[in-house]
Amino acid sequence: MFESLSDKLGGILDRLTRRGALSAADVDTALREVRRALLEADVALDVTTAFVAKVRERAVGVDVIKSVTPGQMVVKIVHDTLVDTLGEGIGIDLNAPTPVPIMMVGLQGSGKTTTTAKLGKRLTERNTLKVLMASLDVRRPAAMEQLAVLGRQVGVDTLPVVEGQQPAQIAQRAIQAGKLGGYDVVLLDTAGRITLDDAMMAEAAEVKRAADPHEVLLVADALTGQDAVNLARSFDERVGLTGIVLTRADGDGRGGAALSMRAVTGKPIKLIGTGEQMDALDDFHPSRIADRILGMGDIVSLVEKAAATIDAEKAMRAAEKMRRGAFDLADLRDQLTQMQAMGGMSGLMGMLPGVAKMKSQLAERNLDDKVLKRQMAIIDSMTPKERRNPDLLKASRKRRIAAGSGTSPEEINKLLKMHRTMADMMKAMGSGKRGGPMAGIANMLGMGGMGGGGAMPSPEQMAELAKKMPGGMPNMPGLPSGGGLPKLPGLGGGGGLPGLPGLGGPKLPHGFPGLGKKK
Amino acid sequence: MSENKPSWWQRLSSGLKRTSASIGGAIADLVTKRKLDAGMIEELEEALIRADLGIDVAGRIAAAVGHGRYDKQIAPEEVKAILAAEVEKVLAPVAQPLTIGAARPFVVLVVGVNGSGKTTTIGKLSAKFRGEGHAVMIAAGDTFRAAAIEQLKIWGQRTGAPVVASEPGADAASLAFEALTKAREQGIGVLLVDTAGRLQNKTALMGELEKIVRVIKKVDVTAPHAVLLVLDATVGQNALGQVDAFLKTAGVTGLAMTKLDGTARGGILVAIAAKYQLPVHFIGVGEGVDDLAPFEARDFARAIAGLE
C-alpha cells in the first residue's frame, strides 16, 4: 500500500543524496516536496506539517549541511522521523482473565466483520486459543449471517443469533457464553454507522460498559482520506481505543491514514489486513514500513517469510549445488515453487530494496505470477534427463515441451537463458567472488560468509544497499537487457532470488537474532 | 436553496455540516483578522486540502479566490460566496442525473472497491426506480462476500424487486448473463447488477469485471447502459486511482458518492470532476431507503464552502 508514497519520497531523497554539498535552500526544497508527497498520500495536513517541522528541526540540529554525506543524513532523519511517527509495533494483548473480550469498532464498510473473522482464525490457529465471535450488528441486513458464514469458513464458533436483542445484551450473553463454554477470547463485532454519529458512539460506549473489553480495536480503511483523523480521534475520545487495525492495506492507497491515525491518537497500529483471504492479517512493523516507504525494501520481512516457507533441507542442497555450479532445471523448479509460496513475484519484489518502481512496472506490464506458473509448466514438461542437462534441448525437443506446457519455443529459450545466467552467477558467487551488487545482499542474507552471527541490517546498511540497487538494477545478472525490465523470464533470476535458498539453512536463526523478538 | 426539496437540502447540509463548519470556521477566523494576503490564501488552501480536494485543486481554487482581490478588506461571507462559486464552476458540468434510456431492460452495472456501499446503493436505486414506475430486477453479482446475497435479497423484498442469485462462489459473469436473459423474458425495465467489491490494483479481479461486461454484451451489445462507480465519501486521493482503473476496465459512465452524511467532506469529488469530468449522478446522504439524492453542484459547492 505504501508504494506510491515510497516512489515519491524515494525520488525526492534520491536527488538529495546524489549531490555532494547541500545548501539550506536544497533542504527546504526537498522538505517542501516531502510535504507535498505526504499530502498526496492522504497524510492529514496537521500531521504532515508537524512531520516536516520535526524533520527540519532535526536536520538543523545535526548540521546536515556540514556533514560528510548530507543527503544520507537527511534520508536517515526522514526515516527516523517516520519510525517515530508510526510508533512501536505492538501486538494484541491477551494478558487478562479468560474469556478475554475484544471489541471491534469502526465505520460501515471499513471491514469490521471480515477483520473479526480473520482475527478469530489467527488467534485460533497461531495462538491455539478457543475463540467465540459475536455480531452485535442488529442494523445492517444480514450482518449477523455474514459473521456466521465466515465463522463456519474459518472454523471459529459464533454466538447463536437471538432475534430482538439489543447490542449490549448480546455482548453480555457472549461473555456469559464465553465463560460457560470455556472460551479464551470473545470477539465482539459491533455495528458500524455510515457516520460518526452520537447514536453509534452511545451504543459502542454501552457495549463497552457491558463487556468491559480488554482490547478496543478501531478497524479503519487504509484508503481513508483526511477524515481519518476525525474518525480516530472521535472513537478514541468517545469509546477509548487500545489499538488500530488497518484494512485494505493491499490496495494502492498510500497509507497516509496509518501515519495520521497513529499520530493523533497515539494508539498503536496492531494489525494490517493485506488481502481478501482469511489469513491475510499481518503484524504491523513500523520500522519495516518506514524502510518500505523510503524504498529501502523490507529485507527483514523477506527473510522471515523465507524462513517460514522454505524447506530448509532442500535449500541447503540447492545452495550446495550452486556452490559447485551444478544448478540444474529441477533446482530452478524448486526455486520457482518457493517463490510462489512466498507470495509470488510481486510479493517478493515489494520487499526488496529499491524495487518499488520495478514493481509498478511489473504491474503495468501485467507480469504477474502467471509467469511463474508458465515457467514451472515448461520445466514440468521436460524429462528428468532434460532437466539435469538442458544442453540436450534442441529444436524438436523444445517444440514438444512447448506443446506440452502450452507455451512457445521462444518462452523456453527465455527460461533457458535465465537459468544459464543464474547458474553462472551462482558459480561466481560460490567461488568466492565478492564484487558486484549481489555480493552485498548475499552477505547480508548470510549467503556468503554467514557473517559471524551478525545482527539485522541497520538502516544505514539498508541505505547502502538501496544505493547499490536502484535504477532497475542494471548490473544484475539475469536481467537480460539491463535497460529496465522488459524481458520477463530474467526477472526470476534478477530479483535477488538466487540468494534465497541459503536463507532457509539452519544457520538462519543465529544469523538474525533479533527476529524472534519483533513479534 | 430551492423550496421544493427542503428535506434533501436539509439532509445534505446536515451531512456536510462538519465540512462547512470547519471550512466556514477557518474562513471566518482568517478573514475577520486581516486583509486578503498570501498567508490567507494559504490557509484557505489548507482548509480545502483538509476537505480532501487534493493539493492541486485546492491550490488552484484558493488562487482563484485570491485573484484580483489582494490587499482588499473582505467579509467572511464574501469569501465563502467566492469559494462556493469557484467550486461550483468545477462541479456544474458533471452534475447530471442518471436517465433511464430507451433500452429495455436498461442495464445498470454497479462497481467499486470493497465496502464503498454498492449493495446499499443498489437497494436505494431499486426503491427509486420502482417509485418512478419501472419494473426493476436485481442481479446479486457479489458472489464473494459472505452474506452479500442475503443482504441484497432483503433489499429486494423491501423494494419489491425480484433478485436473481446463485450460490456463493458462483461465476458472477454467468449470473449476470442469466439475470439479463431472465429480465428480457419478463419484460423488466431496469436491471441492476451488483458486483463484488474489488481493489483497483488487483489485476485478476479487474479481469473478472471485464469478463462480466463482456458477457453482458453477449446478450445485448449496447449493455451495460450505465456503469456506476460507487465511491465512499471518506476516501482520499486514492479515489482518483479508483476512477482511473474502473474507467479503463468497466467503462464507468457515472459516479455515486455514498456516506456523505459522515464527517467526511467528499471534497474528492471536486478533484475527480476537475480531472475526469465524469457525471456525478447520486449522493447517498443517509441510511434510509430514500436517502439517495441527485447530485446538485450548487448545493454541494455551497455546503462545502459553509454557506447556509
Interface residues (C-beta under 8 A of the other chain):
Chain A: R36 L39 E40 A41 D42 A44 L45 L107 Q108 G109 S110 G111 R139 R140 P141 A142 A143 E145 Q146 L147 V149 L150 Q153 R193 I194 T195 L196 D221 L223 T224 G225 Q226 D227 A228 N230 L231 S234 R248 D250 G251 D252 G253 R254 G256 A257 E276 A363 N366 D368
Chain B: G15 R18 E46 I49 R50 A51 D52 G54 I55 V113 N114 G115 S116 G117 F144 R145 A146 A147 A148 E150 Q151 I154 W155 P168 L199 Q200 N201 K202 T203 A204 D232 T234 V235 G236 Q237 N238 A239 G241 T258 K259 D261 G262 T263 A264 R265 I268 G284 G286 E287
